[in-house]
Amino acid sequence: MFCLPLLEKKFPALSRVPRLAIKPGEASKDIHTLNLVWEWLAAKGAGRDAVLINLGGGVISDIGGFAAGTYHRGIRYINIPTSLIGQVDAAIGGKTGINVDSLKNQAGLFYDPEGVIIDPVFLSTLPERHLRSGVAEIIKSAALSGGEIWERICFVKITDDQQWKSHILPTAHIKCSIVAADPFEKGQRKVLNFGHTFGHALETLSMRDGSKTLLHGEAVAAGMILEGVLSNRILNFPDQQLDRLTSLILHYFQPAPVLPDKAEDLLGLITKDKKSFGGIPGFSLLEETGKPVYDIVCGEAALREAISIFNSLVK
Ligand SMILES: NC(=O)c1ccc[n+]([C@@H]2O[C@H](COP(=O)([O-])OP(=O)(O)OC[C@H]3O[C@@H](n4cnc5c(N)ncnc54)[C@H](O)[C@@H]3O)[C@@H](O)[C@H]2O)c1
């Protein structure tokens, strides 16, 4: 609605192509919407030479990429991300998917777009809460990368959308280089899941609860504190670095404590995470900022301790 006129202004020929609008929000990232896209492609007579253009946030690139990868056993697609999360993360790297029973990204494909067109101009209409949500993935990339990028995000607090925009290119580059080294997440790419094991479980719980849905970046922000604490307990991630990570996240986000009954649900969901092996979660953690590791097995006692320390940090 906001971005299509901007796109048509740049590419007038696009005003003549068929289009399908999808109801906004994470709840649309499901099998019903996927089916809607398949049916629409079929109704429009899209053949194997069709190209699907995904204009929107991470929900659109995830569903659109999955639809493109499965329709006629794979047609080409292009991502034009319009949210901050889309521009720094979701549209890049070929991970596509949908949620199943509110479980995040349970069905999906690795299927690369033909191209990703990133233009910060689209962000001018993105609501502030969604921009802020994107900061979580920027912080994650900086923590994985360490060095100058990490120092910059710690010292120069992002206060306006101009500054958010200045982080798009470096963050997109970090993702591209990690993905290029391991496109199918057999190893190194797993580091990008830092904050996401707890984060996805929190996101699922909030979708099921329905009262106050967490945005993806808000859930990942809380997940990074939880997994930062795990890193500290299990891998000796230094106290001072944990403090910096936590205070940086708390500068942008106000995560709620995990109440005792929710803690049980959270632990149950974590064992269903895609990154678990036979019910034992494999976490992506930090030995230091700039030194991520993956497939770290954490026992239930460590997870409970992390939740308890998290609660004391965010209260
Ligand atoms: N595939 C991946 O590698 C990957 C990586 C990170 C996140 N994700 C997924 O991405 C999703 C989160 O992405 P998101 O934060 O973009 O959510 P989203 O797609 O739901 O977009 C957020 C909201 O902003 C609106 N919006 C988007 N661009 C806008 C604009 N320019 N102006 C006004 N409104 C705009 C959308 O309609 C929506 O209401 C989650 O489902 C997450 O799992 C995927």
The ligand as an SDF file (V2000), in Angstrom:
LIG
                    3D

 44 48  0  0  0  0  0  0  0  0999 V2000
   14.2180  -15.8040    6.1230 N   0  0  0  0  0  0  0  0  0  0  0  0
   15.0460  -15.2360    6.9690 C   0  0  0  0  0  0  0  0  0  0  0  0
   16.2720  -15.3920    6.8760 O   0  0  0  0  0  0  0  0  0  0  0  0
   14.5010  -14.3640    8.0580 C   0  0  0  0  0  0  0  0  0  0  0  0
   15.3690  -13.6040    8.8470 C   0  0  0  0  0  0  0  0  0  0  0  0
   14.8280  -12.7580    9.8110 C   0  0  0  0  0  0  0  0  0  0  0  0
   13.4530  -12.6950    9.9870 C   0  0  0  0  0  0  0  0  0  0  0  0
   12.6540  -13.4680    9.2130 N   0  0  0  0  0  0  0  0  0  0  0  0
   11.1930  -13.4030    9.3830 C   0  0  0  0  0  0  0  0  0  0  0  0
   10.7750  -12.0880    9.0580 O   0  0  0  0  0  0  0  0  0  0  0  0
    9.5670  -11.8020    9.7670 C   0  0  0  0  0  0  0  0  0  0  0  0
    9.7080  -10.4580   10.4400 C   0  0  0  0  0  0  0  0  0  0  0  0
    9.9460   -9.4920    9.4420 O   0  0  0  0  0  0  0  0  0  0  0  0
    9.3340   -8.0140    9.5340 P   0  0  0  0  0  0  0  0  0  0  0  0
    9.7220   -7.4130   10.8150 O   0  0  0  0  0  0  0  0  0  0  0  0
    9.6680   -7.3490    8.2680 O   0  0  0  0  0  0  0  0  0  0  0  0
    7.7680   -8.2950    9.6680 O   0  0  0  0  0  0  0  0  0  0  0  0
    6.5510   -8.0200    8.6460 P   0  0  0  0  0  0  0  0  0  0  0  0
    6.8050   -8.5700    7.3230 O   0  0  0  0  0  0  0  0  0  0  0  0
    5.3460   -8.5090    9.3860 O   0  0  0  0  0  0  0  0  0  0  0  0
    6.5220   -6.4370    8.5220 O   0  0  0  0  0  0  0  0  0  0  0  0
    6.2650   -5.6690    9.6640 C   0  0  0  0  0  0  0  0  0  0  0  0
    5.0240   -4.7810    9.4930 C   0  0  0  0  0  0  0  0  0  0  0  0
    5.4130   -3.6250    8.7910 O   0  0  0  0  0  0  0  0  0  0  0  0
    4.5890   -3.4480    7.6210 C   0  0  0  0  0  0  0  0  0  0  0  0
    5.4750   -2.8410    6.6480 N   0  0  0  0  0  0  0  0  0  0  0  0
    6.5240   -3.4080    6.0060 C   0  0  0  0  0  0  0  0  0  0  0  0
    7.1750   -2.4890    5.2910 N   0  0  0  0  0  0  0  0  0  0  0  0
    6.5270   -1.3160    5.4790 C   0  0  0  0  0  0  0  0  0  0  0  0
    6.7520    0.0220    5.0350 C   0  0  0  0  0  0  0  0  0  0  0  0
    7.8010    0.3230    4.2890 N   0  0  0  0  0  0  0  0  0  0  0  0
    5.8690    0.9840    5.4170 N   0  0  0  0  0  0  0  0  0  0  0  0
    4.8430    0.6880    6.2370 C   0  0  0  0  0  0  0  0  0  0  0  0
    4.5920   -0.5500    6.7200 N   0  0  0  0  0  0  0  0  0  0  0  0
    5.4440   -1.5300    6.3440 C   0  0  0  0  0  0  0  0  0  0  0  0
    4.0760   -4.8290    7.3070 C   0  0  0  0  0  0  0  0  0  0  0  0
    2.8840   -4.7720    6.5630 O   0  0  0  0  0  0  0  0  0  0  0  0
    3.8790   -5.3930    8.7080 C   0  0  0  0  0  0  0  0  0  0  0  0
    2.6740   -4.9360    9.2520 O   0  0  0  0  0  0  0  0  0  0  0  0
    9.3750  -12.9420   10.7480 C   0  0  0  0  0  0  0  0  0  0  0  0
    8.4140  -13.8270   10.2480 O   0  0  0  0  0  0  0  0  0  0  0  0
   10.7220  -13.6100   10.7840 C   0  0  0  0  0  0  0  0  0  0  0  0
   10.6310  -14.9750   11.1300 O   0  0  0  0  0  0  0  0  0  0  0  0
   13.1420  -14.2800    8.2470 C   0  0  0  0  0  0  0  0  0  0  0  0
  1  2  1  0
  2  3  2  0
  2  4  1  0
  4  5  1  0
  4 44  2  0
  5  6  2  0
  6  7  1  0
  7  8  2  0
  8  9  1  0
  8 44  1  0
  9 10  1  0
  9 42  1  0
 10 11  1  0
 11 12  1  0
 11 40  1  0
 12 13  1  0
 13 14  1  0
 14 15  2  0
 14 16  1  0
 14 17  1  0
 17 18  1  0
 18 19  2  0
 18 20  1  0
 18 21  1  0
 21 22  1  0
 22 23  1  0
 23 24  1  0
 23 38  1  0
 24 25  1  0
 25 26  1  0
 25 36  1  0
 26 27  1  0
 26 35  1  0
 27 28  2  0
 28 29  1  0
 29 30  1  0
 29 35  2  0
 30 31  1  0
 30 32  2  0
 32 33  1  0
 33 34  2  0
 34 35  1  0
 36 37  1  0
 36 38  1  0
 38 39  1  0
 40 41  1  0
 40 42  1  0
 42 43  1  0
M  CHG  2   8   1  16  -1
M  END
$$$$
